Amino acid sequence: MDKLQKLEDQIARHQKYISQIRTQQRILVGQELIKCTKCHKELPANKWTYIQKHWYESPHGCMEGDTWYASKPEVCEIECPDCHGLNYLYNHQYKKRLLDIIGRYRLQPKDIFCVLRDDYPS
């Protein structure tokens, strides 16, 4: 049993270390500069607002649908902290770089941007 406890202690230490590294990773990613398509200023990602788009599936069948779904990041928008202009990620010049960061480092938009806002169409 003593060996198992030692292994558990090692796992706990490694998890704490991994958590610290992930925090450093989020800080570095948040410093990535994003250029606004409206005012053309480059500002760090952690200053921008990420707007999560949603789409609705109407009810159908006996128990299907009537559900809101979050859209993929590439069809969402980010709001410039300076001019408050909306930048659609799908055709943004930094789209590939931002999506690579999200995918490669297994980060969520909440790990990169300062504010998350949900957008449900009327």
N, C-alpha and C positions, 0 to 999 in steps of 0.2 A: 504493500500500500504506500510505503514511503516513496518508492520510485514513481508511482502515479502522481503523487502530490508534487514532486519535483518537476515532472513534465507539465502539470497544470500551471505551476508557477512560471515556467519558461514560456508557455503559451501566453499567459497574462502579460508578461514583460514584452513579448514580441508584438502583441496586439496594441499595447500602449505606444510602442515605438512606431508601428504602422500608422496609428492614429496621428501621431505628431508629424510624420512625413506627409500624410494626406492633407493636413492643415497647411503645411508649407507649400504643397502643390496647389491648393486652392488660392493661396495668396499670390503665387507667381502667375497663375492663369488669370486671376482678377486684374493683374497689371498689364495684360495684353491690351494694346491700343486698338480701338475700333474707330474708323472714320465715319462721321455722319454724312449721309448722302444729301442732306439739306444744307447744313451750315459748313460742312467740310472740315470741321475740327476733329482732331484725333484725341480721344479721351479713353481712360482705362475702362475695361469691361466692368469692373466692380462699381462703377458710377452709373451705369446704364440700368434702365428698367426693362425687364423681359416680360413681354405680354403673351401669355399662353392662350392660344386660340382653341376653341372647342367646337365640335360639330354634334348635331343632334340626330339620333335615329328614331324615327316615329314608331309608335306601337304597331306591331303586326303579329299575327298568329295569336295564340292564347296567352303567352307570357313573354313574348320577345319584344325587343326594342324599348322605346320610352327611356332612352339612356343618352347622357352626354358623354362624349369621348374627347380626350385631349389630343390635339393635332400633333404631328411630328414637329420637332424643333425647326426644320427647314421652312415650314410654312407659318411660322410665328413672326412676331414683330419685336423690335427693340426700340426703346424711346431714348433719344439723345438727352442727356442731363442738362445740356446747355440751351438748346433751342426748342426742346420738347418735340422735335420732329420725329415722326414714325418712320422707321427703316424696316422694310420687309426683308426678312432674311433670305427668301427664295431667290431674289435677284441682287442681293448685296454683294459688293466686291470682296468682302471678307467671309462670305458664306462657307466656302470650303475650309478655310482655316478654323473657323468657329466650330463647325460640325466635326472636323478632325479632332479638335481638343475634347469635345463632348464624348465622341466615340472612343478615341484612343485611350483616354485617361479615365474612362467610366465615370465621368462627372455628370451631374444634373445641372440644368440652368440655375437652380438655387445655389449651387456651389460657385458660380461664376459672377452672376449679376447681383446688384445690390437689392433690387426690389423685384418681386414677382407679382404680376397682376393677371387675373383671369379675365378673359373676354368671351362672353357668351352672346352670340348674335340674337337679335330680337325675333 
